[in-house]
Amino acid sequence: MKKFGFIAAVIAIIAFAGCASSGGGGGKGASAEDGEPPFVVDLSTLSQYSTLEGDKVGENLGSKMRNVDPFTKSWDGFLIVFPDNFVDVSKYTRVTIVLKYFNEAGEELRGEDSMGQLNFITDLNGDWRGPGMGPGPNTPLKEMNIGGYSGTVNKDRGVRHGCKTAPKGMVIQRAQMGPAYIELANMVWHNGNYESK
């Protein structure tokens, strides 16, 4: 009888631990607003801007979601500015973002760790880079290794975004193994209910 009680207690602990850990892992865990349909961002509504010394917004380069000039050094990047009427991100718990990488000849490269990263920016007049690892006060989402083995933001499940209000922009950067060009290919806000076609 004692053995049965011990086994029942172990099963209860395992079941509780599984429920407690389901929010950030794999699978299609539901949220309170799981019924909200995913919002696939129309990338033509976003704008790329040049950047000035000290992380200041430069001129509008249009809606091309790929750096104009090839990157030449690690941590080169470009700025994407979101429209003022951007989606109400408070309806969504997760975001999926896909980047594509290209060499100087324009040939697409396979995404790998240490190729690219991105930061969401809450205030374009504040810090764009954030801490070395993880989010910061003005950078609620900082994702590295996009498209690589360790990256998760580019998967259907996406990542929790940490934004209390819609971000004003996003910096996309080349990392150490850097490609010459990076392109923002897809952005979807969802509640764990997105599946790419």
BALOBA-1460 file (C-alpha; in Angstrom, 3 decimals):
// residues 197
<rec num="1" residu="m" x="0.000" y="0.000" z="0.000"/>
<rec num="2" residu="k" x="2.846" y="2.381" z="0.842"/>
<rec num="3" residu="k" x="4.418" y="1.568" z="-2.515"/>
<rec num="4" residu="f" x="1.215" y="2.540" z="-4.349"/>
<rec num="5" residu="g" x="1.012" y="5.868" z="-2.443"/>
<rec num="6" residu="f" x="4.645" y="6.666" z="-3.321"/>
<rec num="7" residu="i" x="4.053" y="5.910" z="-7.032"/>
<rec num="8" residu="a" x="0.902" y="8.083" z="-7.059"/>
<rec num="9" residu="a" x="2.858" y="10.966" z="-5.465"/>
<rec num="10" residu="v" x="5.641" y="10.685" z="-8.066"/>
<rec num="11" residu="i" x="3.100" y="10.704" z="-10.929"/>
<rec num="12" residu="a" x="1.419" y="13.806" z="-9.466"/>
<rec num="13" residu="i" x="4.767" y="15.638" z="-9.180"/>
<rec num="14" residu="i" x="5.722" y="14.754" z="-12.780"/>
<rec num="15" residu="a" x="2.320" y="15.891" z="-14.078"/>
<rec num="16" residu="f" x="2.599" y="19.213" z="-12.190"/>
<rec num="17" residu="a" x="6.149" y="19.803" z="-13.440"/>
<rec num="18" residu="g" x="5.054" y="19.119" z="-17.022"/>
<rec num="19" residu="c" x="2.230" y="21.676" z="-16.777"/>
<rec num="20" residu="a" x="4.474" y="24.287" z="-15.167"/>
<rec num="21" residu="s" x="7.138" y="24.007" z="-17.842"/>
<rec num="22" residu="s" x="4.930" y="23.948" z="-20.932"/>
<rec num="23" residu="g" x="4.906" y="27.714" z="-21.543"/>
<rec num="24" residu="g" x="8.265" y="28.159" z="-23.247"/>
<rec num="25" residu="g" x="9.123" y="24.800" z="-24.707"/>
<rec num="26" residu="g" x="8.098" y="22.892" z="-27.791"/>
<rec num="27" residu="g" x="4.581" y="21.956" z="-28.687"/>
<rec num="28" residu="k" x="1.580" y="24.169" z="-29.246"/>
<rec num="29" residu="g" x="0.833" y="25.340" z="-25.687"/>
<rec num="30" residu="a" x="-2.297" y="27.488" z="-25.551"/>
<rec num="31" residu="s" x="-2.550" y="30.924" z="-23.976"/>
<rec num="32" residu="a" x="-5.585" y="32.824" z="-22.741"/>
<rec num="33" residu="e" x="-5.869" y="34.438" z="-26.192"/>
<rec num="34" residu="d" x="-4.923" y="31.404" z="-28.261"/>
<rec num="35" residu="g" x="-7.922" y="32.036" z="-30.532"/>
<rec num="36" residu="e" x="-6.419" y="35.316" z="-31.806"/>
<rec num="37" residu="p" x="-5.335" y="34.603" z="-35.386"/>
<rec num="38" residu="p" x="-1.618" y="35.070" z="-36.111"/>
<rec num="39" residu="f" x="-0.660" y="38.471" z="-37.532"/>
<rec num="40" residu="v" x="1.659" y="38.105" z="-40.532"/>
<rec num="41" residu="v" x="3.401" y="41.465" z="-40.947"/>
<rec num="42" residu="d" x="3.224" y="43.009" z="-44.408"/>
<rec num="43" residu="l" x="6.926" y="43.821" z="-44.743"/>
<rec num="44" residu="s" x="6.170" y="46.555" z="-47.295"/>
<rec num="45" residu="t" x="4.712" y="48.615" z="-44.404"/>
<rec num="46" residu="l" x="8.129" y="48.681" z="-42.677"/>
<rec num="47" residu="s" x="10.966" y="51.056" z="-43.579"/>
<rec num="48" residu="q" x="14.728" y="50.655" z="-43.554"/>
<rec num="49" residu="y" x="16.731" y="53.640" z="-42.332"/>
<rec num="50" residu="s" x="20.408" y="54.399" z="-42.472"/>
<rec num="51" residu="t" x="22.070" y="54.829" z="-39.108"/>
<rec num="52" residu="l" x="24.235" y="57.709" z="-37.960"/>
<rec num="53" residu="e" x="27.073" y="57.799" z="-35.434"/>
<rec num="54" residu="g" x="25.895" y="56.976" z="-31.925"/>
<rec num="55" residu="d" x="22.884" y="54.918" z="-33.047"/>
<rec num="56" residu="k" x="20.823" y="57.769" z="-34.459"/>
<rec num="57" residu="v" x="18.181" y="57.409" z="-37.172"/>
<rec num="58" residu="g" x="19.396" y="58.562" z="-40.587"/>
<rec num="59" residu="e" x="17.558" y="58.749" z="-43.914"/>
<rec num="60" residu="n" x="14.676" y="56.585" z="-45.060"/>
<rec num="61" residu="l" x="16.009" y="53.963" z="-47.510"/>
<rec num="62" residu="g" x="12.590" y="52.594" z="-48.445"/>
<rec num="63" residu="s" x="10.857" y="49.280" z="-47.835"/>
<rec num="64" residu="k" x="13.651" y="46.955" z="-48.975"/>
<rec num="65" residu="m" x="14.222" y="44.624" z="-46.032"/>
<rec num="66" residu="r" x="17.888" y="43.936" z="-46.867"/>
<rec num="67" residu="n" x="20.991" y="46.019" z="-46.216"/>
<rec num="68" residu="v" x="21.863" y="48.252" z="-49.173"/>
<rec num="69" residu="d" x="25.660" y="48.086" z="-48.860"/>
<rec num="70" residu="p" x="27.470" y="44.825" z="-48.022"/>
<rec num="71" residu="f" x="28.578" y="44.355" z="-44.445"/>
<rec num="72" residu="t" x="32.340" y="44.602" z="-43.968"/>
<rec num="73" residu="k" x="32.848" y="43.910" z="-40.263"/>
<rec num="74" residu="s" x="31.325" y="42.060" z="-37.335"/>
<rec num="75" residu="w" x="28.276" y="43.695" z="-35.758"/>
<rec num="76" residu="d" x="27.477" y="45.804" z="-38.840"/>
<rec num="77" residu="g" x="23.736" y="46.262" z="-38.955"/>
<rec num="78" residu="f" x="20.755" y="48.158" z="-40.245"/>
<rec num="79" residu="l" x="17.616" y="49.654" z="-38.747"/>
<rec num="80" residu="i" x="14.016" y="48.717" z="-39.532"/>
<rec num="81" residu="v" x="11.389" y="51.204" z="-38.298"/>
<rec num="82" residu="f" x="7.829" y="50.026" z="-37.638"/>
<rec num="83" residu="p" x="4.806" y="52.203" z="-38.547"/>
<rec num="84" residu="d" x="3.033" y="54.196" z="-35.829"/>
<rec num="85" residu="n" x="-0.132" y="52.115" z="-36.321"/>
<rec num="86" residu="f" x="1.692" y="48.801" z="-35.868"/>
<rec num="87" residu="v" x="-0.219" y="45.799" z="-34.535"/>
<rec num="88" residu="d" x="-1.268" y="45.742" z="-30.860"/>
<rec num="89" residu="v" x="1.395" y="43.305" z="-29.694"/>
<rec num="90" residu="s" x="-0.270" y="42.873" z="-26.286"/>
<rec num="91" residu="k" x="-2.659" y="40.429" z="-28.004"/>
<rec num="92" residu="y" x="0.249" y="38.106" z="-28.759"/>
<rec num="93" residu="t" x="2.666" y="36.232" z="-26.537"/>
<rec num="94" residu="r" x="5.123" y="35.092" z="-29.210"/>
<rec num="95" residu="v" x="6.850" y="36.240" z="-32.393"/>
<rec num="96" residu="t" x="8.474" y="34.317" z="-35.234"/>
<rec num="97" residu="i" x="11.100" y="36.116" z="-37.343"/>
<rec num="98" residu="v" x="12.973" y="34.647" z="-40.299"/>
<rec num="99" residu="l" x="16.199" y="36.124" z="-41.676"/>
<rec num="100" residu="k" x="17.958" y="35.122" z="-44.893"/>
<rec num="101" residu="y" x="21.703" y="35.410" z="-45.425"/>
<rec num="102" residu="f" x="23.647" y="36.099" z="-48.637"/>
<rec num="103" residu="n" x="27.283" y="36.306" z="-49.682"/>
<rec num="104" residu="e" x="28.747" y="39.200" z="-51.709"/>
<rec num="105" residu="a" x="27.704" y="37.516" z="-54.976"/>
<rec num="106" residu="g" x="24.096" y="37.465" z="-53.791"/>
<rec num="107" residu="e" x="23.997" y="33.692" z="-53.291"/>
<rec num="108" residu="e" x="21.878" y="32.563" z="-50.348"/>
<rec num="109" residu="l" x="23.777" y="30.996" z="-47.452"/>
<rec num="110" residu="r" x="22.537" y="28.396" z="-45.013"/>
<rec num="111" residu="g" x="21.761" y="29.986" z="-41.634"/>
<rec num="112" residu="e" x="24.158" y="28.998" z="-38.865"/>
<rec num="113" residu="d" x="24.951" y="30.078" z="-35.326"/>
<rec num="114" residu="s" x="26.961" y="33.315" z="-35.108"/>
<rec num="115" residu="m" x="25.669" y="34.678" z="-38.418"/>
<rec num="116" residu="g" x="23.036" y="37.174" z="-37.333"/>
<rec num="117" residu="q" x="21.060" y="38.624" z="-34.470"/>
<rec num="118" residu="l" x="18.323" y="41.183" z="-33.880"/>
<rec num="119" residu="n" x="17.080" y="43.538" z="-31.176"/>
<rec num="120" residu="f" x="13.635" y="45.088" z="-30.816"/>
<rec num="121" residu="i" x="13.821" y="48.748" z="-29.767"/>
<rec num="122" residu="t" x="11.198" y="50.436" z="-27.587"/>
<rec num="123" residu="d" x="12.562" y="54.001" z="-27.892"/>
<rec num="124" residu="l" x="14.567" y="54.973" z="-30.995"/>
<rec num="125" residu="n" x="16.266" y="57.710" z="-28.954"/>
<rec num="126" residu="g" x="17.493" y="55.171" z="-26.397"/>
<rec num="127" residu="d" x="19.972" y="52.274" z="-26.338"/>
<rec num="128" residu="w" x="19.673" y="50.128" z="-29.473"/>
<rec num="129" residu="r" x="22.115" y="47.354" z="-28.550"/>
<rec num="130" residu="g" x="21.107" y="46.346" z="-25.042"/>
<rec num="131" residu="p" x="23.190" y="44.061" z="-22.833"/>
<rec num="132" residu="g" x="25.601" y="41.523" z="-24.287"/>
<rec num="133" residu="m" x="23.124" y="38.717" z="-23.644"/>
<rec num="134" residu="g" x="19.375" y="38.820" z="-23.209"/>
<rec num="135" residu="p" x="16.870" y="41.674" z="-23.183"/>
<rec num="136" residu="g" x="17.407" y="45.125" z="-21.685"/>
<rec num="137" residu="p" x="15.228" y="48.076" z="-20.640"/>
<rec num="138" residu="n" x="15.022" y="49.428" z="-24.214"/>
<rec num="139" residu="t" x="15.574" y="46.108" z="-25.991"/>
<rec num="140" residu="p" x="12.754" y="43.777" z="-24.850"/>
<rec num="141" residu="l" x="13.769" y="41.109" z="-27.366"/>
<rec num="142" residu="k" x="17.358" y="40.192" z="-28.209"/>
<rec num="143" residu="e" x="17.785" y="37.052" z="-30.296"/>
<rec num="144" residu="m" x="21.058" y="35.556" z="-31.488"/>
<rec num="145" residu="n" x="21.973" y="32.651" z="-33.766"/>
<rec num="146" residu="i" x="18.924" y="33.212" z="-35.985"/>
<rec num="147" residu="g" x="18.605" y="30.353" z="-38.419"/>
<rec num="148" residu="g" x="21.302" y="28.330" z="-36.695"/>
<rec num="149" residu="y" x="21.178" y="25.245" z="-34.506"/>
<rec num="150" residu="s" x="20.706" y="27.283" z="-31.313"/>
<rec num="151" residu="g" x="18.210" y="29.777" z="-32.720"/>
<rec num="152" residu="t" x="14.514" y="29.503" z="-31.896"/>
<rec num="153" residu="v" x="12.923" y="32.784" z="-33.048"/>
<rec num="154" residu="n" x="12.895" y="31.572" z="-36.668"/>
<rec num="155" residu="k" x="10.906" y="28.421" z="-35.823"/>
<rec num="156" residu="d" x="7.089" y="28.283" z="-36.013"/>
<rec num="157" residu="r" x="6.901" y="28.215" z="-32.218"/>
<rec num="158" residu="g" x="8.872" y="31.479" z="-32.097"/>
<rec num="159" residu="v" x="9.835" y="33.082" z="-28.787"/>
<rec num="160" residu="r" x="8.151" y="35.147" z="-26.091"/>
<rec num="161" residu="h" x="8.743" y="38.748" z="-27.119"/>
<rec num="162" residu="g" x="8.665" y="40.665" z="-23.817"/>
<rec num="163" residu="c" x="7.107" y="43.792" z="-25.406"/>
<rec num="164" residu="k" x="4.576" y="45.702" z="-23.318"/>
<rec num="165" residu="t" x="3.923" y="48.084" z="-26.229"/>
<rec num="166" residu="a" x="4.653" y="47.806" z="-29.936"/>
<rec num="167" residu="p" x="8.367" y="48.196" z="-30.634"/>
<rec num="168" residu="k" x="9.372" y="51.282" z="-32.606"/>
<rec num="169" residu="g" x="12.056" y="49.476" z="-34.535"/>
<rec num="170" residu="m" x="14.475" y="46.621" z="-34.869"/>
<rec num="171" residu="v" x="18.226" y="46.439" z="-35.431"/>
<rec num="172" residu="i" x="19.408" y="43.489" z="-37.507"/>
<rec num="173" residu="q" x="23.128" y="42.764" z="-37.140"/>
<rec num="174" residu="r" x="25.689" y="40.515" z="-38.698"/>
<rec num="175" residu="a" x="27.621" y="38.518" z="-36.113"/>
<rec num="176" residu="q" x="31.142" y="37.085" z="-36.187"/>
<rec num="177" residu="m" x="30.744" y="34.659" z="-39.098"/>
<rec num="178" residu="g" x="29.004" y="37.431" z="-40.949"/>
<rec num="179" residu="p" x="27.360" y="37.247" z="-44.327"/>
<rec num="180" residu="a" x="27.548" y="40.226" z="-46.687"/>
<rec num="181" residu="y" x="23.774" y="40.752" z="-46.721"/>
<rec num="182" residu="i" x="20.905" y="39.938" z="-44.366"/>
<rec num="183" residu="e" x="17.258" y="40.108" z="-45.342"/>
<rec num="184" residu="l" x="14.200" y="40.205" z="-43.115"/>
<rec num="185" residu="a" x="12.054" y="37.538" z="-44.793"/>
<rec num="186" residu="n" x="9.117" y="37.015" z="-42.411"/>
<rec num="187" residu="m" x="7.632" y="38.279" z="-39.146"/>
<rec num="188" residu="v" x="4.559" y="36.755" z="-37.486"/>
<rec num="189" residu="w" x="3.026" y="37.674" z="-34.116"/>
<rec num="190" residu="h" x="1.016" y="34.819" z="-32.576"/>
<rec num="191" residu="n" x="0.088" y="32.875" z="-29.467"/>
<rec num="192" residu="g" x="1.837" y="29.635" z="-30.259"/>
<rec num="193" residu="n" x="-0.741" y="28.922" z="-32.971"/>
<rec num="194" residu="y" x="1.345" y="29.731" z="-36.058"/>
<rec num="195" residu="e" x="2.363" y="27.122" z="-38.602"/>
<rec num="196" residu="s" x="4.346" y="28.140" z="-41.667"/>
<rec num="197" residu="k" x="3.006" y="26.909" z="-44.970"/>
